[in-house]
Amino acid sequence: MEITSSKLIFHELIGLVAEVVEATNPSLRDIRGKVVDETKNMISVQTKVGQIKMVPKRGTTFVFQIPARFSGKHAERYVKIDGNLLLSQPENRTKNIRKIRMR
């Protein structure tokens, strides 16, 4: 299934590469790595050096790297998402795509 910017908020984020491009807390900017966990309000990112950084969704803008196999293209795509759109429990957010498909 192709993941687009409008559909990303309904998908599992764990395993995707993410980068913080804007944040209300300046020390969080430029954090980049693999998403290893997600809660209602936080995303855990493992950096290249192995550190786990907890990043709040609220007030943060992320860029997610979508692998070629999900982008519908021959190369990765990058999708910019306002973290406020991700504020919900991951299991509930991913269930909502089924409701949208049924319409």
C-alpha positions as CSV (number, residue, x, y, z in Angstrom):
1,M,0.0,0.0,0.0
2,E,1.3,3.4,-0.9
3,I,1.9,5.8,2.0
4,T,1.2,9.4,1.1
5,S,1.4,12.5,3.3
6,S,-2.3,12.5,3.8
7,K,-2.3,8.8,4.8
8,L,0.9,8.7,7.0
9,I,-0.9,9.8,10.1
10,F,-3.0,6.6,10.0
11,H,0.0,4.2,9.7
12,E,2.5,2.6,12.0
13,L,5.5,4.9,12.5
14,I,7.8,2.4,14.3
15,G,10.6,1.5,12.0
16,L,10.5,4.7,9.9
17,V,13.4,7.1,9.9
18,A,12.3,10.4,11.4
19,E,13.9,13.9,11.8
20,V,12.8,16.7,14.0
21,V,12.8,19.8,11.8
22,E,10.9,22.3,14.1
23,A,10.2,22.1,17.8
24,T,9.1,24.5,20.5
25,N,12.2,23.1,22.5
26,P,15.2,24.2,20.4
27,S,17.4,21.3,21.8
28,L,15.2,18.8,20.0
29,R,15.8,20.2,16.6
30,D,17.8,18.0,14.2
31,I,17.3,14.8,16.1
32,R,17.3,12.1,13.5
33,G,17.0,8.3,13.7
34,K,14.8,5.3,13.7
35,V,11.4,5.4,15.5
36,V,11.5,2.7,18.1
37,D,8.5,3.4,20.1
38,E,5.4,5.7,20.2
39,T,2.9,6.7,22.8
40,K,0.0,9.0,22.8
41,N,2.2,12.1,23.3
42,M,5.8,11.0,22.5
43,I,7.9,9.4,19.8
44,S,11.1,7.6,20.8
45,V,13.9,8.0,18.2
46,Q,17.1,5.9,18.3
47,T,20.0,8.0,16.9
48,K,22.9,6.6,15.0
49,V,25.0,6.5,18.2
50,G,22.4,4.4,19.9
51,Q,20.8,7.0,22.2
52,I,17.1,6.9,22.6
53,K,15.6,10.4,22.4
54,M,12.0,11.1,23.6
55,V,10.4,13.7,21.5
56,P,7.0,15.2,22.3
57,K,4.5,15.2,19.4
58,R,2.9,18.5,20.5
59,G,4.7,21.5,19.1
60,T,7.0,19.4,16.9
61,T,7.3,19.0,13.1
62,F,8.7,15.8,11.8
63,V,10.0,14.6,8.5
64,F,9.5,10.9,7.9
65,Q,11.4,8.9,5.3
66,I,9.1,6.6,3.5
67,P,10.9,3.6,2.0
68,A,10.5,3.0,-1.7
69,R,8.4,-0.1,-1.2
70,F,5.7,2.0,0.5
71,S,6.1,5.2,-1.5
72,G,4.9,3.9,-4.8
73,K,8.0,5.3,-6.3
74,H,11.4,3.9,-7.1
75,A,13.1,6.0,-4.4
76,E,12.4,7.0,-0.8
77,R,10.1,9.9,-0.2
78,Y,10.1,12.4,2.6
79,V,6.9,13.5,4.3
80,K,6.6,16.5,6.6
81,I,4.0,16.1,9.4
82,D,2.9,18.4,12.2
83,G,3.2,16.3,15.4
84,N,-0.1,17.7,16.6
85,L,-1.8,15.6,13.9
86,L,-0.3,12.5,15.5
87,L,-1.7,13.1,19.0
88,S,-3.6,10.0,19.8
89,Q,-2.8,6.5,20.9
90,P,-1.1,4.7,18.0
91,E,-3.4,1.7,18.0
92,N,-6.4,4.0,17.7
93,R,-4.9,6.1,15.0
94,T,-4.0,3.1,12.8
95,K,-7.6,1.7,13.2
96,N,-9.1,4.9,11.8
97,I,-7.8,4.1,8.3
98,R,-10.1,1.1,8.1
99,K,-13.1,3.5,8.8
100,I,-12.0,5.8,6.1
101,R,-11.6,3.0,3.6
102,M,-15.1,1.8,4.2
103,R,-16.6,5.1,3.1
